[in-house]
Amino acid sequence: MSEKNREIQKMETGRQGFGSMEKGMVNMHGSIHRLRKMSGFSFLILRTARELIQCILEPEKCEILGPDGAPWEGALKEEMCIRMEAQAVEEPRSRTGWELHPARIRILSVPAQAMPVVIHGKEIPASLETILDYRPLTLRNERERDIFRIQDALVRGFTEFLRQEDFVQIHTPKLVSQGAEGGANIFRLDYFGKEAYLAQSPQFYKQMMVGVYERVFEIGPVFRAEKHDTARHLNEYTGVDFEMGFIEGFEELCRMEEAMIRHALQKLPELCPQELKLLSVRIPQADPIPFIRFYEAKERIARKFNRPVREKEDLDPEEEKLLCQLMEEETGSEFVFVTHYPAAKRPFYAMEEERDPQVTKSFDLLFRGLEVTTGGQRIHDYAAQLAKMKARGMDPEQFESYLQIHKHGMPPHGGLGMGLERFTARLLEQDNVRRACLFPRDIHRIAP
């Protein structure tokens, strides 16, 4: 079998025994992505689950059957779903190096209407809002769908790494009785007459399961009722969370995440080489990722860029961009861990520094100008956790099930949560996180 036929065979879908690969005959199914009539023949681009395949359709050499199996009297149309038996012919000018010459086409379905947007160009000539309004259709565009092939490969890389490191995958509730972080950014709902919430994160459950498995991870939806309308915020996103016990310091969490990211990035060329090429993806180096303390970062940004400090307890979006620029110039890394955030800006379970209780053993990971991860070491001592909750005016009785783990023994532990859409958007250098979300949910959008 030739190298060409081996390549086709890898891609071939829906084979039903028609023809022979050795004779260059293949059986494919897909959708008519584009149809251009020429003099005496047509260029037909077949869209399969992975590829766009060029076909040369000569009507006198191809039998066309309708959905009922009878000869088709009408014209072929874009977005028809078809099955074809075709001859594979080498064609160096084709992107794949070969093309198909259909001998038989069976129409499987006929679209009722023409497409409302043009999807067969390199990019969709429409606004982001239009692209999202017609998301079930615009995802058929090659560039749009390749974003999520790459995202899938990232998840596969993260999962493979964590399993190799003895993390157990868990699936935690998304309907909860308390918010993990409290505040106003929580969705409330009626749960059979009781007040309940959509989970802001799997935080409490991750910590509980550290007492069972020591190392756990979850990749799933989290919800934030934040009334932000920016290019970086979603109200539902996919969290890549892990938690690990018996740590000696939060730095272990950072190095574990660094290794996880490095593993996933190294897998990308193997899992989706065509998609990386089409989207011109620059794969960054994540070895090693530099550290900088929060207050040092604020001071250095102010000095370097002659910029007054406005927000004292957090980094604003512009500071995140400037810090990444500064660290890349100095270290060559497009990532940076910012550590020791002020206690006032971290949740009640964040462990404080013994020598300076005003800061926490916590961190954010910034990537190409955007925070993509938040994590840190947790309080594991019952008395310490109780004291901090009371100092913040919280009622410990409302967190009785969570506090069981502190009452009955927990190892030093910590973890993190990464926003999958944010990470994908920065990897692909997209201008809006919604472009890296299949069906975004924001303050304006709950459909499609």
TIPA-835578 format. One record per residue (C-alpha): residue in one letter; x, y, z. Coordinates in pm, whole numbers, padded with zeros to 5 digits, always signed. Example, Ala and Ser with C-alpha at 12.3 -4.5 7.8 and 13.67 -1.06 7.14 Angstrom:
BEGIN
A+01230-00450+00780/S+01367-00106+00714/
***
This chain:
BEGIN
M+00000+00000+00000/S+00137+00343-00095/E+00208+00616+00160/K-00075+00817+00003/N-00325+00535+00059/R-00207+00486+00416/E-00274+00853+00482/I-00620+00829+00324/Q-00698+00516+00519/K-00620+00697+00847/M-00873+00962+00753/E-01127+00739+00588/T-01463+00728+00762/G-01780+00531+00699/R-01608+00261+00492/Q-01858-00004+00377/G-01648-00231+00161/F-01686-00049-00171/G-01370-00073-00380/S-01020-00143-00262/M-00759+00078-00102/E-00495-00097-00314/K-00679+00019-00625/G-00699+00373-00488/M-01073+00348-00418/V-01205+00491-00093/N-01543+00533+00067/M-01591+00860+00258/H-01872+01046+00424/G-01905+01411+00514/S-02074+01737+00417/I-02038+01946+00105/H-01840+02235+00244/R-01804+02424-00082/L-01914+02368-00440/R-01772+02563-00736/K-01896+02488-01086/M-01639+02507-01365/S-01659+02425-01734/G-01740+02054-01754/F-01668+01974-01389/S-01704+02107-01034/F-01468+02153-00742/L-01634+01992-00441/I-01478+02036-00098/L-01583+01753+00132/R-01580+01838+00503/T-01510+01537+00721/A-01469+01527+01097/R-01103+01625+01063/E-01023+01736+00708/L-01133+01940+00410/I-01080+01718+00103/Q-01069+01844-00253/C-01283+01647-00498/I-01313+01680-00876/L-01671+01603-00972/E-01732+01514-01338/P-02110+01458-01379/E-02080+01204-01662/K-01843+00991-01451/C-02035+01001-01123/E-02362+00837-01030/I-02562+01055-00789/L-02837+00896-00578/G-03091+01067-00357/P-03179+00981+00005/D-03423+00716-00122/G-03157+00547-00335/A-03314+00660-00664/P-03119+00869-00918/W-03102+01232-00801/E-03254+01475-01048/G-03170+01798-00865/A-02847+01984-00809/L-02596+01922-00534/K-02593+02193-00265/E-02354+02308+00002/E-02412+02146+00344/M-02570+01835+00196/C-02453+01531+00392/I-02324+01267+00154/R-02145+00938+00125/M-01916+00882-00170/E-01714+00612-00339/A-01421+00778-00511/Q-01087+00727-00680/A-00791+00876-00492/V-00553+01057-00726/E-00224+01224-00644/E-00239+01602-00679/P+00063+01799-00550/R-00128+02129-00567/S-00384+02000-00318/R-00318+02072+00049/T-00330+01699+00125/G-00121+01602-00178/W-00410+01410-00333/E-00772+01457-00437/L-01081+01243-00487/H-01267+01176-00811/P-01617+01059-00706/A-01766+00761-00888/R-02082+00743-00679/I-02245+00990-00441/R-02534+00902-00212/I-02712+01206-00067/L-02802+01144+00298/S-02976+01473+00381/V-03075+01794+00206/P-03061+02131+00389/A-03394+02312+00406/Q-03236+02659+00383/A-02916+02823+00268/M-02657+02906+00533/P-02711+03248+00700/V-02335+03305+00723/V-02045+03223+00492/I-01832+02957+00660/H-01609+02820+00385/G-01350+03099+00383/K-01033+03102+00587/E-01212+03324+00837/I-01578+03408+00883/P-01650+03761+00756/A-01872+03857+01048/S-01860+04014+01393/L-01799+03804+01702/E-02162+03853+01803/T-02283+03714+01470/I-02039+03425+01493/L-02176+03339+01838/D-02541+03388+01736/Y-02492+03120+01470/R-02245+02913+01673/P-02383+02568+01575/L-02312+02663+01213/T-02000+02880+01242/L-01818+02601+01427/R-01818+02419+01092/N-01561+02669+00971/E-01217+02510+00968/R-01045+02770+01184/E-01328+02789+01436/R-01346+02416+01490/D-00967+02378+01508/I-00966+02596+01819/F-01150+02322+02000/R-00939+02040+01857/I-00647+02215+02022/Q-00845+02266+02343/D-00933+01897+02344/A-00565+01811+02302/L-00477+02035+02597/V-00730+01855+02817/R-00594+01519+02706/G-00244+01635+02794/F-00348+01769+03135/T-00541+01453+03217/E-00264+01220+03103/F-00007+01404+03314/L-00220+01413+03629/R-00298+01044+03605/Q+00074+00970+03566/E+00129+01167+03889/D-00127+00951+04076/F-00409+01205+04082/V-00759+01056+04097/Q-01025+01218+03880/I-01337+01318+04075/H-01676+01463+03983/T-01818+01703+04238/P-02167+01856+04277/K-02256+02174+04091/L-02557+02237+04313/V-02428+02338+04655/S-02555+02474+04985/Q-02272+02725+05034/G-02051+02930+04807/A-01683+02838+04816/E-01584+03202+04793/G-01897+03383+04910/G-01967+03737+04799/A-02215+03858+04544/N-02076+03662+04248/I-02284+03353+04311/F-02594+03227+04129/R-02883+03157+04365/L-03167+02920+04285/D-03462+02749+04445/Y-03392+02388+04539/F-03726+02234+04642/G-03803+02533+04862/K-03449+02573+04992/E-03189+02823+04880/A-02906+02668+04684/Y-02626+02791+04459/L-02437+02700+04146/A-02084+02602+04243/Q-01822+02878+04213/S-01556+02607+04218/P-01513+02248+04343/Q-01298+02388+04626/F-01462+02234+04934/Y-01496+01894+04769/K-01139+01892+04640/Q-01017+01951+04993/M-01246+01681+05133/M-01113+01430+04881/V-00750+01506+04967/G-00832+01332+05294/V-00936+01027+05092/Y-00703+01001+04791/E-00430+01259+04873/R-00424+01380+04510/V-00737+01462+04311/F-00835+01658+04001/E-01148+01764+03820/I-01217+01927+03484/G-01567+02067+03479/P-01795+02373+03478/V-01785+02650+03737/F-02017+02947+03764/R-01956+03311+03855/A-02236+03568+03873/E-01997+03852+03799/K-02152+04140+03608/H-01843+04192+03398/D-01871+04267+03029/T-01510+04230+02917/A-01305+04024+02675/R-01165+03817+02964/H-01474+03715+03162/L-01732+03436+03130/N-02012+03352+03370/E-01969+02981+03309/Y-01629+02841+03226/T-01439+02515+03247/G-01212+02480+03548/V-00902+02260+03546/D-00866+02197+03919/F-00633+01985+04124/E-00559+01949+04494/M-00273+01762+04662/G-00188+01670+05019/F+00125+01634+05230/I+00290+01933+05067/E+00571+02126+05231/G+00488+02454+05063/F+00274+02612+04792/E+00576+02613+04560/E+00515+02240+04507/L+00180+02329+04353/C+00343+02575+04116/R+00600+02322+04000/M+00330+02059+03952/E+00131+02297+03735/E+00443+02392+03542/A+00510+02026+03466/M+00145+01969+03371/I+00147+02261+03126/R+00482+02155+02982/H+00353+01802+02925/A+00036+01922+02753/L+00222+02167+02528/Q+00468+01897+02427/K+00176+01671+02327/L+00016+01927+02096/P+00236+01867+01787/E+00161+01496+01814/L-00215+01533+01864/C-00305+01822+01634/P-00021+01920+01399/Q-00252+02039+01121/E-00454+02259+01354/L-00143+02419+01500/K-00019+02499+01151/L-00350+02641+01029/L-00383+02870+01332/S-00010+02962+01335/V+00017+02869+01703/R+00333+02974+01888/I+00395+02708+02152/P+00566+02872+02451/Q+00834+02729+02675/A+00723+02648+03028/D+01054+02545+03181/P+01114+02697+03424/I+00845+02952+03503/P+00982+03245+03707/F+00839+03364+04039/I+00783+03717+04164/R+00617+03831+04488/F+00304+04043+04457/Y+00430+04363+04617/E+00760+04342+04432/A+00567+04307+04107/K+00360+04617+04184/E+00668+04822+04265/R+00862+04711+03959/I+00574+04783+03724/A+00537+05131+03873/R+00909+05204+03832/K+00959+05048+03489/F+00654+05202+03324/N+00627+05521+03532/R+00280+05414+03635/P+00118+05508+03968/V-00018+05225+04185/R-00397+05251+04195/E-00521+04912+04317/K-00308+04811+04617/E-00444+04461+04680/D-00465+04317+04331/L-00317+04345+03982/D-00536+04526+03734/P-00554+04399+03373/E-00302+04651+03246/E-00055+04558+03521/E-00088+04191+03425/K+00008+04276+03067/L+00298+04498+03173/L+00432+04242+03420/C+00431+03971+03153/Q+00612+04206+02919/L+00871+04284+03187/M+00928+03920+03282/E+00956+03806+02921/E+01220+04073+02856/E+01418+03962+03162/T+01369+03584+03160/G+01238+03490+02816/S+00933+03328+02976/E+00579+03409+02864/F+00457+03273+03198/V+00508+03412+03548/F+00393+03303+03893/V+00290+03598+04111/T+00300+03489+04475/H+00205+03608+04825/Y-00115+03794+04748/P-00266+04009+05026/A-00486+03817+05266/A-00769+04067+05215/K-00805+03952+04852/R-00790+03579+04912/P-01064+03341+05036/F-01108+03242+05399/Y-00938+02906+05346/A-00612+03060+05219/M-00320+03002+05455/E-00136+03313+05573/E+00238+03355+05606/E+00349+03292+05964/R+00595+03583+05957/D+00356+03820+05783/P-00015+03738+05826/Q-00106+04020+05588/V-00003+03802+05293/T-00098+03449+05195/K+00077+03140+05068/S-00100+03184+04737/F-00026+03259+04373/D-00163+03342+04033/L-00018+03221+03704/L-00009+03486+03432/F+00030+03384+03068/R+00081+03632+02786/G-00069+03916+02984/L-00363+03740+03151/E-00422+03559+03479/V-00512+03200+03393/T-00471+03023+03730/T-00528+03097+04097/G-00404+02865+04370/G-00234+02829+04703/Q-00191+02642+05028/R-00504+02591+05240/I-00558+02610+05613/H-00568+02255+05745/D-00583+02319+06123/Y-00934+02331+06271/A-00867+02605+06527/A-00693+02825+06269/Q-00975+02784+06017/L-01241+02853+06277/A-01062+03166+06396/K-01028+03305+06044/M-01393+03244+05964/K-01502+03424+06279/A-01264+03711+06209/R-01440+03756+05876/G-01783+03752+06031/M-01874+03410+05890/D-02101+03163+06067/P-01910+02832+06103/E-02238+02642+06147/Q-02320+02709+05782/F-02001+02525+05685/E-02043+02228+05915/S-01990+01959+05650/Y-01679+02134+05517/L-01529+02176+05864/Q-01555+01803+05933/I-01225+01752+05753/H-01049+02007+05976/K-01198+01859+06293/H-01086+01509+06212/G-00738+01555+06071/M-00607+01690+05742/P-00253+01697+05602/P-00095+02019+05479/H-00249+02062+05136/G-00325+02301+04855/G-00435+02325+04499/L-00530+02546+04210/G-00788+02619+03947/M-00709+02707+03586/G-00958+02859+03340/L-00944+02634+03035/E-01093+02893+02800/R-00853+03163+02917/F-00555+02935+02875/T-00669+02834+02526/A-00734+03195+02426/R-00387+03306+02531/L-00219+03007+02367/L-00394+03092+02040/E-00351+03466+02101/Q-00723+03533+02062/D-00856+03879+02142/N-01158+03751+02338/V-01203+03454+02570/R-01542+03386+02407/R-01360+03270+02095/A-01218+02981+02300/C-01555+02879+02445/L-01788+02653+02249/F-02111+02818+02364/P-02025+03119+02582/R-02236+03231+02876/D-02196+03595+02971/I-02423+03869+03106/H-02585+03906+02763/R-02590+03550+02632/I-02758+03229+02740/A-02824+03090+02391/P-02756+02904+02173/
***
